[in-house]
């Protein structure tokens, strides 16, 4: 089909796209449906046959349709979606998004994708129906079809702490996970530890891989061997810290220190050490990651890497609001600095 000029597009029936690529009427003719049906698909209406919805969505993606900015005001909402919603980690993120939403007179819609790293189609349909000001996805990614659906409706989105590589064209906010892993392990090396284990999160998560890479770099820089037996992957939950902690601490040549992928794992490791009659930090040094509020109150208080979760969430919320107002950031990727917070869970190693 011949590319149409903006003037030609404007003369067509139906709402023009932002760049003159297609109109609703053209999409409707190509799909063999009425223009109101295409409009229903765009607005996430439920009264459209599934096969018709799929056909229209594919045409919207192929033709590069994008709703004209200003063609109907978005709802005063920010959609915040987690892959899991189980811990105080999530509360720090919610607090940050709420801080910014309150300033912008927006309400927050909270949802969870039940552990999936990409939210399901039901969630997408809900977002299309709500037409929020923007979407913040936490430890999640959108697949190509979902991205196209939001883009065609002019609904901006930002990924917070992306699970994988979100792509150069996807706005995202993260933390310096590699530097955090480096700082945690270097601290243990400087205390004199030589057998240092690490418990990571799921290998498919970019933040977990980066923290373990920082751990490796610290050992290699210090001239220490990287022992594969001391590198474990789990989940970011207490249970993983406990179960993997028992395995590590029962080794014949057990580690004298463990760097855990987050503070929740560290709590599980504390229990494993207690169960085996080990005292922290006399027998075992522990470093966590996140610096959740509980890190200061457990016994002994946890040395950990502070990940500025609230500030990260605030940055993501501000970015998606700016995008909704047509402001383009100078950089689509922002990584906020992590830093080591020393408390009482680390000390020089015992003489084994």
N, C-alpha and C positions, 0 to 999 in steps of 0.2 A: 504494500500500500504506500502511495506517495506521502512523504512527510508534509504535514499541513503547517501553514504559517500561523502565528498567533491570531491574526485577523480572521483567517478561515475558521479556526477552532472556535473563536468567539461567536461566529455566526451560526454555529451548529446548535441544535437543540440539546439541552442537557448541560450539566455543570462542567466547565473546562478544567483541565489539569493545570498545575502550576507552570509547567513548561510547554503547554500546548501539544502534548503528545497524543492525547485521545480525549474523547468525550464520553459521557454516559450513554448517549445514543449510539455511538459507534460500538461500544462494548456490548450493548444490548443486541444490536443487529448481528454482531459476530457470534454471540451466544445463542441467538434464536429466542430471546426473551424480551419482555418489555423493559423500558427504561425504569419504571417504578420497581421492578424486580431487582435490577442492578443496584438501585438505591437501597433497597432492603438489605442486600448482601453487604453493601458498604457500611450500613449502620448496625450490622450485627443482629438483624431481626431473625426470630426463630421460624417465622412462617415462610420458609423457602425450602424446597426439596433438597436433600443432601447432594444429589448428583448435579443439580442446577448450581448450588453454591460452589461446588468444586470447579465446575466449568467456568463460572464467572470469575472466581478467584484467580484461576490460571490465566485468563485473558487480562485481568487487571495487572497481573505480574508481567506478562509478556509485553503488554503495551506501555508499561511504565507509568500507569495511571497514578496520579497523586492529587488528592483533594486540594482545591485552591485554598491557600491560607486565608482565614477570615470568613470562609463560607460556612457560617454557623459557629457559634461560640462553643468551645469545649466545656465540659462540666468542670466545676471547681473542685477537682479531685486529683490526687496523686495515687496511682496504683503501686503498691509495694508488694512484691512477690518473693517469697523465700523458697528454696528447695526443701528446707526443713525448718520447723519453728518449734524448737524444744528447749532452748537454754537462755541464760542471761546474755550470751553473745548476741542473740537476736534482739534482746531488749535494748542493748546499746545502739544498735542500728535503728531500731524503731524510734528511739529518743532523738537521734540526729535528724531523721526525716521529718518527724513531728515538729522539731524546732523550726525548720525552714518552712514547712507547710503552714504553720501558724502565722508566721510573718507575712506569708503571701495570701492569707485568707483562703487556704485550701484545706479540704478534708483528706484523710488518708484511708484508702481501701486496702486492707491487709488480706493476703491469701498465701497458700502454701501449695507446692506442687508434689507433695507426698514423696519427697526424696528424689524425684526425677530432676535431671539437670536442665531439661527443657520443659516448660509448663505445657500442659495438654491443650487440645483444641477447645475444650469447654471453657478454660480460662481465657483463651484468645477471644472466643465468642462473647464472653462477658465484657471484656475490655472494649471490643468494637461497639457493643450496645451502650456502654457507659460513656464512651468518648471522653476519657479523662484528659486533663492538661498534659500528663506525661506518665511514664512508667519507669520505675526503678526495679531492676531484677537483681537479686542477691544470690551469689554463688550459682548463677544460672546462665543459660545462653538461649537465644532464640534460634530455631532452624531457619533456613532460607525462606520457606513459605510463610512462617510467622512474621519474620522481618518485613517481607513484602506486604503482608496484610496491614501491619501498623503503619508502614511508610505510605501506603496508598491512601490511608485515612488521615495523614498528617498528624499522627500521634507519636511524638518523640519518645525515645527510650534510652536509658543509660544502664550499663551493667556494673554492679558494685561487686568488687572482688571476684572477677570472672572465673568460672571453673576451668575453662580452657581458653585458648586464644580467641578472643572475640572478633578479630579481624581489624584491619587498619581503619576501616570506615565506621566502626562501631564505637560510640563514646563510652568510656569506662573509667572507673576510679578503683585504685587498688592501694597496696602498701608495698614497701620495700622488703619483701619476704626473704629474698636472698641475703640481703644485708642483716636481717634479723637472725637468720640461721647462722651466719658467720659470727655475729657478735655473741650469740649464746654459746657457741662451741669454743670460740676464742677465750671467753671468760673461764670456761672449765679448763682449758689447756693452761692458761696462765696461773690457775690455782695448783697445777701440778698433775692433773689427771691425764692418763695415757690410754685407758680403756674407756672410751666414751661411746655410749649407745645413743641411737636416735629412734624415736617412734613417730612415724609420719602419719598423715591422713591418707585418704584414698589416692592411689597413684594417678588417677585420671584428673585430679584437681591440680591446676597450675600452681596454686599457692603452696600446696604440700610439696610438690617437686622442687620448687624454688627454695624452700626452707632446708630440704635435705641437700640440695646442691650447695647451699651456703655452709652447711655442716661439713661436707666433703672438702670444700675449699679451705676451711679453717684447719682441718687436719693435715691436708697436703702442704699448706703453707708452713705449718709447724714441723714438717718432716715426719709426721706420724702415719702409720699404715691405716688404710681404710679397710676395716674388717667387715665383709658382707654379713657375717653372723650377727653383727651388732646394728644392722640397719633393718628396721621392720616397718611394715605398712599396716595401718588399721583403719578405724573410723575416728572421727573427731568426738568420741564419746568416752565417758568414764570407763565403760566396760572394756574398751580397747586398751586403755592405760593399765587397767588391772590385769587383764588376761595376758597381754604381751609382757607387762612388767614381771609377772610371775615366771614366764619363760626365760627372760633375760637374767633375772636374779637367781635362777636355779642353775645357770651355766656353771660348769666347773671353774672356768676362769671368768667370773662374772664382771660386768662393768662396775667401775667405781662412781660413774656419773651417767645420767641419762638426760638428753634434751628431748622434750616431748613436743609434739606438733601443736598442742594447744593446752590451755590451763585445765580443761576437763580431763584430758588424758593424765595430766600431772596428778590430779586428785585420785584417779584410779591407781596410779603408780604408788602414791602414798599408802593406800590400803594394802597393796601387794607387799610393800616393804614392811609394814606393820605386821602382816600375817606371817612373814618369814623371820620376824624378830630383829629386823634391821632398823637402825635409828637414822633419821635424816637431820642434819647432814653428816653426823659422825661416820656412818657406814656408807652412805650413799648421798651424792649431791644431785639435785634435780633443778632443771630450768624449764619453765613453761613458755607459752606464747599466747599473747592477747592482752594480758594484764586486766582480766575481769575483776570486778570489785571484790569477789571472794578471795582473790590471791593474797590480799593483805590480812585476811582474818583466819586463814587456816593455820595449823601449827605443824611446823614452823612457817611463818610467812614466806610466800613463794617468790624466789627470784624468777623473773620472767621477762619476755620481750614485749614491750608495750606496742600494740597495734592500735592506732587512733581510730577506733571503730566509729565513735560518734562523729568525729570530724570528717571521716570518710563518707559517712551517710549524709552529712550536711552538704559536702561538696557535690555528691551525686544528685541530691535534690535540687541544689542551686543550678547545676548544669542542665538538668532536664527542664527546669522552668525557663532558663535562658533560651534553650532550644525552642521551646513552645512560643517564645516571643520573637523568634526569627534571628536570634543572636548566634553567631557561629564562633565557637571557642578557637583560640589560637592553636590549641593542641587537644586532640580527642582523647588522649590517655593521660591520666594524672596518677602518680604514685606518691602517697604521703609517707613521710619518714617514720621508721620504727626506731625504738631505742631500748637498750637493756636497762631494766630496773632491778638493782641488787637488793635482796633481802636476806633472809636467814637460812634458806634451803641449800646453800652452797658453801663449801669449805674445802680446804686441802684434803686429798685422799687419805684414807687410813693406810697403815702399813699392813698389807695382807700377807 
